[in-house]
Amino acid sequence: MRTFAAVLYKEEDSYIAECPEVGTTSQGWTVEEVVANLKEAMELYLAEFPVEERRRPIIPTFEVTEGATG
């Protein structure tokens, strides 16, 4: 069993999920569905293209003021 990160993006009426470690993506109508779809995509990907054990990425978030200059 391996653990991977998922980055989710909200589209107009659906979600896109990406695994930053390998670049696998998927989509779904809900957060639960998109994560389940990404998990399935990752299992299929790893069956064909095993990846080395790596450290988990650190994915920080930060805020910026829109329209800020210099």
C-alpha contacts under 8 A as a table, 3 or more apart, distances in Angstrom:
res1	aa1	res2	aa2	distance
4	F	19	C	6.92
4	F	21	E	7.18
4	F	56	R	7.12
5	A	19	C	5.74
5	A	20	P	6.70
5	A	21	E	7.31
5	A	56	R	7.56
5	A	57	P	7.52
6	A	17	A	6.22
6	A	18	E	5.54
6	A	19	C	4.79
6	A	20	P	6.90
6	A	35	V	7.62
7	V	17	A	5.52
7	V	18	E	5.19
7	V	19	C	6.38
7	V	20	P	7.21
8	L	15	Y	6.62
8	L	16	I	5.64
8	L	17	A	4.40
8	L	18	E	6.51
9	Y	15	Y	5.61
9	Y	16	I	5.11
9	Y	17	A	6.34
10	K	13	D	7.64
10	K	14	S	6.25
10	K	15	Y	4.65
10	K	16	I	6.52
11	E	14	S	5.19
11	E	15	Y	5.50
11	E	16	I	7.10
13	D	29	W	6.84
14	S	27	Q	7.15
14	S	28	G	5.77
14	S	29	W	4.39
14	S	30	T	6.57
15	Y	27	Q	5.54
15	Y	28	G	5.39
15	Y	29	W	5.96
15	Y	30	T	6.52
15	Y	31	V	6.75
15	Y	34	V	6.39
16	I	25	T	7.10
16	I	26	S	5.84
16	I	27	Q	4.41
16	I	28	G	6.70
16	I	34	V	6.76
17	A	25	T	5.48
17	A	26	S	5.33
17	A	27	Q	5.99
17	A	34	V	6.24
17	A	35	V	6.88
17	A	38	L	6.58
18	E	23	G	6.21
18	E	24	T	5.66
18	E	25	T	4.30
18	E	26	S	6.63
18	E	38	L	7.38
19	C	22	V	6.00
19	C	23	G	5.27
19	C	24	T	5.28
19	C	25	T	6.39
19	C	38	L	7.76
20	P	23	G	5.17
20	P	24	T	7.48
21	E	57	P	7.51
24	T	38	L	7.45
24	T	41	A	7.05
24	T	42	M	6.62
24	T	45	Y	7.77
25	T	38	L	6.37
25	T	41	A	7.51
26	S	34	V	6.48
26	S	37	N	6.06
26	S	38	L	5.19
26	S	41	A	7.08
27	Q	33	E	7.92
27	Q	34	V	5.09
27	Q	37	N	6.84
27	Q	38	L	7.49
28	G	31	V	7.20
28	G	33	E	5.23
28	G	34	V	4.15
28	G	35	V	7.95
28	G	37	N	7.04
29	W	33	E	6.36
29	W	34	V	6.80
30	T	33	E	5.10
30	T	34	V	6.11
31	V	34	V	5.27
31	V	35	V	6.17
32	E	35	V	5.36
32	E	36	A	6.19
33	E	36	A	5.09
33	E	37	N	6.03
34	V	37	N	4.99
34	V	38	L	6.05
35	V	38	L	5.01
35	V	39	K	6.11
36	A	39	K	5.06
36	A	40	E	6.31
37	N	40	E	5.13
37	N	41	A	6.16
38	L	41	A	4.94
38	L	42	M	6.01
39	K	42	M	5.08
39	K	43	E	6.23
40	E	43	E	5.16
40	E	44	L	6.36
41	A	44	L	5.22
41	A	45	Y	6.08
42	M	45	Y	4.92
42	M	46	L	5.94
43	E	46	L	5.24
43	E	47	A	6.18
44	L	47	A	5.22
44	L	48	E	6.76
45	Y	48	E	5.45
45	Y	49	F	5.84
45	Y	50	P	7.71
46	L	49	F	4.85
46	L	50	P	4.72
46	L	51	V	6.95
47	A	50	P	6.37
64	V	68	A	7.95
65	T	68	A	5.58
